[in-house]
Amino acid sequence: MMSSEDLPIRLEDYHISRRTGFLIDQPLRELPMQYAVWDEVAKQAAELVRCKTLRQVVDQMPLLDHRGLMGYREKRLAHLQLSVIASCYIWQEGDAGVPQSLPACISIPWWEVSRQLGLQPSVNHATFVLANWRVVEHDRLMSLDNLDWLYPLPGGESSKWFCLITVHIEKDFVPALTYIEKGLRSMRSGDKQSLTDCLHGIQRVICDIKSTFSKMHERVDPQDFYDRLRPFLSGWGGAGSPLPRGLVYAGVSEKPHQVTGGSAAQSSIFQTLDAFLGVKHTGSERKFLFDMRSYMPPDHRKFIDMIENGPSLREYVLKSNCADLKTAFEKCLGTLIDFRSYHLTIVAKYVVSMSHRMGRNQVYASVSKQGTGGSSVVPFLKSVRSTTQDAQLYDD
């Protein structure tokens, strides 16, 4: 049997923290002084959009030399600041007023920092969530009432709560990463009891995530979310976009560049669970989910690839003669199916019903029933749930 030491998996090797998971552990809150203008404009961006003056401010910004940024955490903070400024610049005037290009003072450093990090120059989950948080009081637990965001997007309290709920879901997932790490080792060593315990642990984590997700109702107003925040999480390029050819990043290339907007599919959480539990998506859903990995930090997508290409948990459980292990697997998968059903109810409230109402914000008409990532959200989520059901060991 292969010992646990022989298994080539350590969370730390994939830029994954044992304290915060996929979240940046203790994100930086400021850059060196020469980049202070990025911080100042990013912090004021939502208010400047409200006053319709953000573009005027950005057009007067100097082009700063990104080469002075040192280390991973400085670059992640710079990427966050530039992403907030760029999104607000693009969407300030709504669909009809989108610019064809982004000023060089933003596009050049944003493009180059993105390239160095292996991230996309867009507002995505890695930026808006994984890098955009802080603990208020360090001597207290990382609870919802002890979290704050670093840089706001338009939408007021609803936007803030949406961001912090999503941050806390990432925090909820942290124990599952250790269970997955231990579960892979248990498969290699043949320790069925340990693997059973890991599956029970992952099931509890998914329940915790659903409980946190349900708190969205407490402070996220559906109209604020749909009309005020969603447009600023949108990408550019493709059919239905006010920038169908994409956006020119001035000083980088004269060719328009297309990107997908922020999407829950860009979170590594559920793609990690699918990879571990053996959920095999197909067709356009598989392609979309795979494409979303390019918006994850490179080491996180390598982590998912490693699990996906490793030993199959589902096959291991199927071949096992351990009833407790099979029951634990089915319960864990059933809890994931239940979460995906709940996700559909959230989307129905915050997206579908809002898109159908009379008097919705026509300034951002391109943000309809599609997700900000560009998928037709309800059919996509139903298909993902159906594929998860297909991974069950037994037909109902």
N, C-alpha and C positions, 0 to 999 in steps of 0.2 A: 504493500500500500504506500502511496505517496504521503509524506508527512506534510503538516500544515506549512512548515518552513519552505517546502518545495513549490508551493503555489505562488505564482508571480503576481500577487495582488496586495498592494498597500495603498490605502486611500490617499495618503500623502503624495504618492507618485503621480496622482491625477489632479493636483491642485484642489483637493477636497479636504476640508477641515473636519476634524472630529468634534469640534465645538459648534460649527455653523454649517456644515455640509457644503452644498454648492455655493452658498453665500460667501462673499469675500469676508474673511475673518478680520474684524476691526477695520473697516474701510477708512482710508485717509479722509480727512475733512478739509485739508487745504494743500495747495501746491506752493512751490517757491514763489516769491513775491513778483517775479517777472510775468507770472501768469494770472495775476490778481484780477485782471479785467474779465477773464473767462468766468471766474467764480462770481464776480459781481453781477454780470449780465445774466448768468444762468439762474442765480437766486431771484432776480427780478423779472425773469422772462414771462411768467404767467401774468403778472400785473402789467407789464409792458404790452402784452398781447391785448389785454382788456382795454388799454388806452390806445391801441393801434399805433404804437410808437416803436415796437421792437425792431422792425426793419431799419428804421432811421438810425437807431443806436448801433445796430450791427454794421451797417454800411460805413460807419465812422470808426470801427474798431481797427487796430493795427494788425498786421500779419505777424504773429509771434513764431519764433523758431522752436518747433516741437523737439528738436534734438537735445534741448536742455532737460527734458524729462528723464528722470533716472529711476529705473526699476519698474517692476510690474504694477505695484499699487499706485504709483504716481500716474502711470499711463491709463489705468482703469478709471481713476478719478477724472483725468483729462477727457477721456472718452465720454464719460457721463456728462460733464459740463458741456462739451461741444454738441453732444446729441440733443440735449435739452434746447440749446440755443438754435440748432438747425431745425428741429421740428417746429418750434414756435415761429421761426422765420418763414418756413415753407407754408404753414397752415394759418397764419395770422388773418388773412383776408378770405378764408374759405376756398371752395373749389374754383370759383371764378377768378380769384386773384392769385393763384399759385404762380410763383416765378418759374422760369424755365431753367434757371441756374442758381447755384448757391455761391455767395461771395468767397473769394479766395482766402480771406482772413479766417473763414470757418472751414471751407472745404479742404484746403491743403493740410492743415494739422489734423483734422478729423480723419481724412483718408490715410495719412501716414501712420497715425497712432493705431487706427483700426488694423492696418496691414501688419504692424509689429505685434499686435495682440492676437491676430488671427480672428478678429471679429469683423462684422459687417459695419459699414458707416451708415447706421440707421438706429432708430429708437427700437430696441428689442428687449427681451426679457433679461438678458445678461446685464443690460445697462439700467433700465428703469427699475428693476427689482434687485438683482444680485449685488449691485454696487451702490444702490440708492437708499441706504438705511444707516441708522445709528442707534445705539442704546442710550437712553437719556440719563439714567442713573446706574453706574456700573456695579454698585453694591446690591442691586436688585436683579431678579430673574428677567430673562429676555421675553417678557410678556407683551401683549398688545398695548397695554397702557404704559409700557416703558420703552416704546419704540417711536422713532420719528424718521421722516425722510429727509434727505439732504437737499434735494432740489425738486420743487413742485412743477407739475404741469397744470394747465388750466383745468378747472373743475372744482376748486375749493376743497371743502371737507370730504366730499364724496371721492374725489381723486386720491386724496391722502389716505383715506381708509382702504380704498381698493389696493393701493400700493402696499400698505402695511399688512393687510390680510394676506397678500401674496407672499410677502417676506416671511410672515409667521408660518405659512404653509411650508415654505422651504426649511424653516427651523424645525417644524414638526417632523420632517422627513429624516432628520439627522440619525436617530436610532436605527432606522431601516438600513442605512448604509453599512453600519456595523453588522447587522443581521445578515445582509447579503454577503458581506466579506466572510463572515463566519460560516454561512450556509454553503458557499462555494468550497470552503475547506472541508466542511463536513461531508459533502458529496465525495470529495477526493479520498477522504479517510474512511468512508463507509459508516459514519456515525449517524444513524437514522434518528436517534432520539434528539441529538443536537440540531439536526436539520428540521425536525418537527417543531422544536422550540423556536427556531428562527422564523419559521412560517407563522407561528402564532404571534410572534413579536411584530412581524410586518403587518399582519392583519390589524393589530392594535394601532399601529401607526396610521394606516389608511383611515381607521375610524377617527383618530385625532384630527387628521387632515379635513375630513368631512365636517367635523364639529367646528373647526376654525372657519372653513368655507361658509358655513351657515351664518356666521356672524357678519357676512357681507350685507345682510338685510338691515343690520342695526344702523348703519351710517352712510350707506351708499344709496343715494337717490337715483332711481333708474333714469330719470330725465337728464339729470346732471351727467351721469355716466355716459349716456348715449350721445347727448348733444354737445357736451363740453370737453370730455376727456377723450373719447374714442377717436375723434379725428386726429388728435395729436399723437396717437399710437399707430397711425396708418403709414403704409409704405407708399412707394410711387413706381408706376410703370404697369403696363398691361391693360387689358380691356376693362372699362369701367372706371379707370383712374383719370383724374383731370390732367395727369401727366402720363399719357399712354406710352410714350417713348422712354420715359424715365426722366431723370434730373441730371443736368450738367454740373459737375463739380469743377468750378472755375479754377484754372491753374493746375488741374490734374489731367483732364482730358476734355476734348470737345465732344466726345461721344457720350450721349446720355446713359446713365447707370440706373438700373432697376433694382429695387430692394423690396422685400416683404416687410410689413409692419410687425409690431409686437404681437405675439401669440402665445397662449398657454402651451402650445406644442413645442415652443422653444425652451420650456423648462425641462431639465434633465430628469425630473422626478419620475414622470409616468413612462417615459421611454426606457428608463432604467428598470422600472417594475415590469414592463412588457418584456424586456430582454431577459430578465431573471425568471419570470413565470412562463416564458415560452409562448407569449401571445404573438402570433404571426399575422400582421396586417398585409393586405393585398391591394393590387390595383392602384388607383389614384390616391387612396389614403396612405398606402405605403410610401409612394413617391413624395407626397406632401410632407409626411413625418420625416422622411430621410432628408429632404431639402431643409427642413427646419433645424437639423443638426448643424448646418453651416452657420447658424446664428448663435450656437452655444460656444463657450470657451473651448478651444481645441482639446485640452486635456479631458474635459468632461465628455466630449463625444468619443474620445479614445476609450474612456471608461465604459461607455455603453457598448462600443464595438467589441471590447474585450469580453464582456459578459455574453453578448449575442453570439460571438464566435467560439465561446467556450463550451464546456459540457452542458448538455440539456437537462435542466432540472425536471422538466415535465416528463421526459423519457425516463429519467432515473426513477421518478415516483411511479410511473406506469409499470416499470419492471420490478418494482419493489413488492415484497410480500408483507409490508408493514401497513396495517389498516389505519393506524394513528397518523402516519405520514400522509397517506392518501386523503384522509379526512381534513388534515391541516391544510393541505394544498387546495382542496376544493373550497374550504371556508375562506381562505385568503383570496382566491380568485373571485369568489362570490362577493366579497366585500369590495373588491375593485369594480366589479360590475355594478354594484349598488351605487358606488361613488359616481360612476359614469352616467348613471340614470339621474342622479342628483344634479350633476353638471348640466344636463339638458334642461332641468327645471330652472336653473339660474339663467341660462341663456334665453329661455322663453320669456322670463321676466325682464331682463336687462337689455336684450337685443331685439328679439322677434316682436314682442308687444310694442316696444318703442318705435320700431320701424313702421308699424301699421297705424299708429295713432294719427289723428288729424292734428295739424299744426306743428308737426315736428320740424326741427331746424333744417331748413332747405339750403342754408349756407354751405353745409357739408353733405350734399345729397349723395355723393359717391359712397358715403358710409351707410350702406343699407343693411341687408340681412347677412351680408358676408362678415366673417370674422376679420379683425384687423390684419390677420395674417393672409387674407385673400381667399380663404376657403368658404364654400357655402356651408355655414356653420352647423345647422341642424342635421342635414344629411350626413355630413362628415362625422359628427359626434355619434349619431345612430350607427353608422357603419363601424366605427371604432368599438362601440359597445358590443355590437354583434360579433365582431372578430374575437373579442375577449370572451364572450360566451362560448365560442367555438373551441377555445382552449380548455374547457372543462373536461375532466377525465371521462365523465359519464353523461349521456343524454338524459335530460329530465324525463 
